Amino acid sequence: MKVKWLLIFVLASIVVLSGCIEEKSSTTATKSENPKNIRAELLSVLDNETNFGATWEIKLFNKTSYLALSTGKAVVTPKRVLTYRESKSMGDTNWSSKSIIIWENGTGTLFVEMRIGNTTQPYKSTKEFNFTVAKRIAYPYGEIMFALSDKLKFNETKQEVKCNGECILHVLRKFGYDEMGDITTGPWTIKYIEANITYDPNTKKIKEASIYLETSRGDREILKCSFIRENLAELEKELEEKYLEFGSRKFSG
C-alpha cells in the first residue's frame, strides 16, 4: 500500500545505523577547505546544535511513478521541539495527512490527521524520549546522515568542496552495504545518494541540503532542506498556532 510505504520510508530515514565494512573514498577541494574530514565535522556540528529551525520539501517516487509530496517546518530549542508536516498523494491513491509533534519535559506528543478518500482519521500518541531523539525526528536528519555519516558503509564515496564565500560539499556515494527495511517493505539498501551541502566555512553549520537518494528497490527520494538560525520567533509562532489548532480537536490513541 502506497500510504504504508511512505510512512515506513520516512521512519527508516531517521534510524542511525552502524556498519563494519570498509569503503573506498576519494576527495578533491578548491581553495583552503580540506574535505578529508568535512563530512564528519559537518554532521558533528549539526548533532551538537540546540537552537535552529528548518523547512523542507520531499518528493517520493517508485520505479515508475511520482508517489507523494511532503513538506515540513520545525523549530528546535533545548526546552521544546515543534515540527509540522503535510503530505499528499501525487499518484492514483487519494490520501493526504497533516501531523505535528511537540516535545518538552522529556515527552513527545504526535498528532496525526490522515485522510484517505472521504474518510478522515485523527490519531494521537504520547511517548517519552530524550532531546537527541526529538531533534532528529524534527526534520529530515536521516537523509543528511546517509550522505555524511561514516557509520554507513558504501562501496564508493566521492566528495568535492568548492568555496566562494560559503562552501558547497558535493558527495556521491554508491552501493551501500547496510541493510534496512522490515517485514512490510522487505530488505533494501541505498544504491545511490548524491548531495550538495551548503555550509558556513567558519562555523561549519549547514545552511542547505539538496539530496537525491535511490534504493535497491528502485524507490527514489528528492530532498531540499534549509536551516534557519536567526529570527526564529516568527516560525515558532506559526508552529505554535498549528499545535493549538490540533490540540483543540478530538484525537484517538
C-alpha positions as CSV (number, residue, x, y, z in Angstrom):
1,M,0.0,0.0,0.0
2,K,1.5,3.4,-1.0
3,V,0.5,5.1,2.2
4,K,2.2,2.5,4.3
5,W,5.3,2.6,2.1
6,L,5.6,6.4,2.6
7,L,5.3,6.2,6.4
8,I,7.8,3.3,6.6
9,F,10.3,5.0,4.3
10,V,10.2,8.2,6.3
11,L,10.6,6.3,9.6
12,A,13.5,4.4,8.2
13,S,15.3,7.6,7.3
14,I,15.6,8.7,10.9
15,V,17.3,5.5,12.2
16,V,21.0,5.8,12.9
17,L,22.8,2.7,11.6
18,S,26.3,1.3,12.2
19,G,28.5,-0.7,9.8
20,C,31.7,-2.6,9.7
21,I,32.7,-2.8,6.1
22,E,35.5,-0.7,4.6
23,E,34.6,1.9,1.9
24,K,36.6,3.4,-0.9
25,S,36.9,7.2,-0.7
26,S,38.4,9.9,-2.9
27,T,38.3,13.7,-2.3
28,T,39.2,16.9,-4.0
29,A,38.9,20.6,-3.0
30,T,39.4,24.1,-4.1
31,K,40.9,27.0,-2.1
32,S,41.8,26.2,1.5
33,E,39.0,24.0,2.6
34,N,40.2,20.4,3.3
35,P,37.4,17.9,2.6
36,K,39.2,15.0,4.3
37,N,37.1,15.1,7.4
38,I,34.5,17.6,6.4
39,R,31.6,15.2,6.3
40,A,32.2,14.1,9.9
41,E,32.7,17.7,11.0
42,L,29.5,19.0,9.4
43,L,27.5,16.1,11.0
44,S,29.1,16.6,14.4
45,V,28.3,20.3,14.4
46,L,24.7,19.6,13.3
47,D,24.4,16.9,16.1
48,N,25.5,19.4,18.7
49,E,23.3,22.3,17.7
50,T,20.5,23.1,20.1
51,N,18.7,26.2,18.6
52,F,17.6,26.3,15.0
53,G,14.7,26.0,12.6
54,A,14.3,24.0,9.4
55,T,12.0,24.0,6.3
56,W,12.0,21.2,3.7
57,E,10.3,19.5,0.8
58,I,10.5,15.8,0.0
59,K,9.4,14.1,-3.3
60,L,9.0,10.3,-3.3
61,F,8.9,8.1,-6.3
62,N,8.9,4.4,-7.1
63,K,10.3,2.9,-10.3
64,T,7.6,4.4,-12.5
65,S,5.6,7.0,-10.6
66,Y,5.7,10.1,-8.6
67,L,4.1,8.9,-5.4
68,A,4.0,11.7,-2.8
69,L,5.0,15.2,-1.8
70,S,5.8,16.1,1.8
71,T,6.6,19.5,3.2
72,G,7.6,20.5,6.7
73,K,8.8,23.1,9.2
74,A,10.4,22.7,12.6
75,V,11.9,24.7,15.4
76,V,14.4,23.1,17.8
77,T,15.3,24.5,21.3
78,P,16.6,22.7,24.3
79,K,13.3,23.1,26.2
80,R,10.9,22.4,23.3
81,V,10.8,21.0,19.8
82,L,7.9,21.6,17.4
83,T,7.6,20.1,13.9
84,Y,4.8,20.2,11.4
85,R,4.4,18.1,8.3
86,E,1.9,17.9,5.4
87,S,2.0,15.1,2.9
88,K,-0.2,14.2,-0.1
89,S,-0.5,11.6,-2.8
90,M,0.7,12.5,-6.2
91,G,-0.5,9.2,-7.6
92,D,-3.7,7.2,-8.0
93,T,-4.4,6.8,-4.3
94,N,-6.3,9.7,-2.9
95,W,-4.8,10.4,0.5
96,S,-3.3,13.3,2.5
97,S,-2.0,13.8,6.0
98,K,-1.1,16.6,8.5
99,S,0.9,16.0,11.6
100,I,2.5,17.9,14.4
101,I,4.9,16.7,17.1
102,I,5.6,18.7,20.2
103,W,8.4,17.6,22.6
104,E,9.0,19.1,26.0
105,N,10.0,17.9,29.5
106,G,11.1,14.6,28.1
107,T,7.8,13.7,26.5
108,G,6.8,13.9,22.8
109,T,3.2,14.0,21.6
110,L,2.3,13.2,18.0
111,F,-1.0,14.4,16.4
112,V,-1.9,13.0,13.0
113,E,-4.9,13.7,10.8
114,M,-4.9,11.1,8.0
115,R,-7.4,11.4,5.1
116,I,-8.0,8.5,2.7
117,G,-10.7,9.2,0.1
118,N,-13.6,10.8,2.0
119,T,-12.6,9.3,5.4
120,T,-10.5,11.3,7.9
121,Q,-8.9,9.5,10.8
122,P,-7.3,11.5,13.7
123,Y,-4.7,9.9,15.9
124,K,-2.7,10.9,18.9
125,S,0.3,9.2,20.6
126,T,2.5,10.2,23.5
127,K,5.9,8.7,24.3
128,E,8.9,9.6,26.4
129,F,12.2,10.2,24.7
130,N,15.2,12.5,25.1
131,F,16.2,15.7,23.3
132,T,18.5,14.0,20.9
133,V,15.7,11.8,19.6
134,A,13.3,14.7,19.5
135,K,15.8,16.8,17.4
136,R,16.4,14.0,14.9
137,I,12.7,13.3,14.2
138,A,12.0,17.1,13.9
139,Y,13.4,17.3,10.4
140,P,14.9,15.0,7.7
141,Y,18.0,14.2,9.7
142,G,18.2,10.7,8.2
143,E,18.8,11.7,4.7
144,I,21.6,14.1,5.7
145,M,23.1,11.4,7.9
146,F,23.0,9.0,4.9
147,A,25.1,11.5,3.0
148,L,27.6,12.4,5.7
149,S,28.0,9.6,8.2
150,D,30.8,7.1,8.1
151,K,28.7,4.7,10.2
152,L,27.0,3.9,7.0
153,K,29.3,2.0,4.7
154,F,29.4,2.3,0.9
155,N,31.4,0.6,-1.8
156,E,32.3,4.1,-3.2
157,T,32.3,7.6,-1.8
158,K,33.5,10.7,-3.6
159,Q,33.4,14.2,-2.4
160,E,34.5,17.7,-3.5
161,V,34.4,21.0,-1.8
162,K,34.1,24.4,-3.5
163,C,34.2,27.7,-1.6
164,N,33.3,31.2,-2.7
165,G,32.2,33.0,0.5
166,E,30.1,30.0,1.5
167,C,31.2,26.4,0.8
168,I,29.4,23.6,-1.0
169,L,30.3,20.0,-0.3
170,H,29.3,17.6,-3.1
171,V,29.0,14.0,-2.0
172,L,28.4,11.0,-4.2
173,R,28.0,7.5,-2.6
174,K,27.2,4.3,-4.3
175,F,26.2,0.7,-3.3
176,G,25.5,0.9,0.4
177,Y,26.2,-2.2,2.5
178,D,23.8,-1.6,5.4
179,E,20.5,-3.4,5.0
180,M,17.3,-1.7,6.0
181,G,13.6,-2.4,5.8
182,D,11.1,-4.6,7.6
183,I,8.5,-7.4,7.0
184,T,6.3,-5.0,5.0
185,T,8.9,-3.4,2.7
186,G,11.4,-6.3,2.6
187,P,15.1,-5.7,2.9
188,W,16.7,-2.8,0.9
189,T,19.9,-0.9,0.7
190,I,20.9,2.5,-0.5
191,K,22.0,2.1,-4.1
192,Y,22.9,5.7,-4.8
193,I,22.9,9.0,-3.0
194,E,24.1,12.4,-4.3
195,A,24.1,15.5,-2.1
196,N,25.0,19.2,-2.2
197,I,25.6,20.5,1.3
198,T,26.0,24.3,1.6
199,Y,27.6,25.4,4.8
200,D,29.4,28.3,6.5
201,P,33.2,27.6,6.3
202,N,33.8,29.4,9.6
203,T,31.2,27.7,11.8
204,K,30.7,24.6,9.8
205,K,26.9,25.0,10.2
206,I,24.8,23.6,7.3
207,K,22.7,26.2,5.5
208,E,21.0,24.0,2.9
209,A,21.0,20.4,1.8
210,S,19.8,19.1,-1.6
211,I,19.8,15.3,-1.7
212,Y,18.8,12.6,-4.3
213,L,18.6,9.1,-3.0
214,E,17.8,5.8,-4.7
215,T,17.3,2.4,-3.0
216,S,17.9,-1.1,-4.3
217,R,14.1,-1.5,-4.6
218,G,14.0,1.4,-7.1
219,D,12.4,3.8,-4.7
220,R,13.7,7.4,-5.1
221,E,13.6,10.5,-2.9
222,I,14.5,14.1,-3.6
223,L,15.0,16.4,-0.6
224,K,15.6,20.1,-0.3
225,C,16.1,21.3,3.2
226,S,17.0,24.8,4.5
227,F,18.2,25.7,8.0
228,I,17.2,28.9,9.9
229,R,19.2,30.2,12.8
230,E,18.1,33.8,13.1
231,N,14.7,35.4,13.8
232,L,13.1,32.1,14.8
233,A,10.2,33.8,16.7
234,E,8.0,34.1,13.6
235,L,8.4,30.4,12.6
236,E,7.9,29.3,16.2
237,K,4.7,31.4,16.5
238,E,3.4,29.7,13.3
239,L,4.1,26.3,14.6
240,E,2.5,27.1,18.0
241,E,-0.7,28.1,16.2
242,K,-0.7,24.8,14.3
243,Y,-0.2,23.0,17.6
244,L,-3.1,24.8,19.3
245,E,-5.3,24.0,16.2
246,F,-4.5,20.3,16.6
247,G,-4.9,20.4,20.3
248,S,-8.4,21.7,20.1
249,R,-9.6,18.6,18.1
250,K,-10.6,15.2,19.4
251,F,-7.9,12.5,18.7
252,S,-7.9,8.8,19.3
253,G,-5.0,7.0,20.7
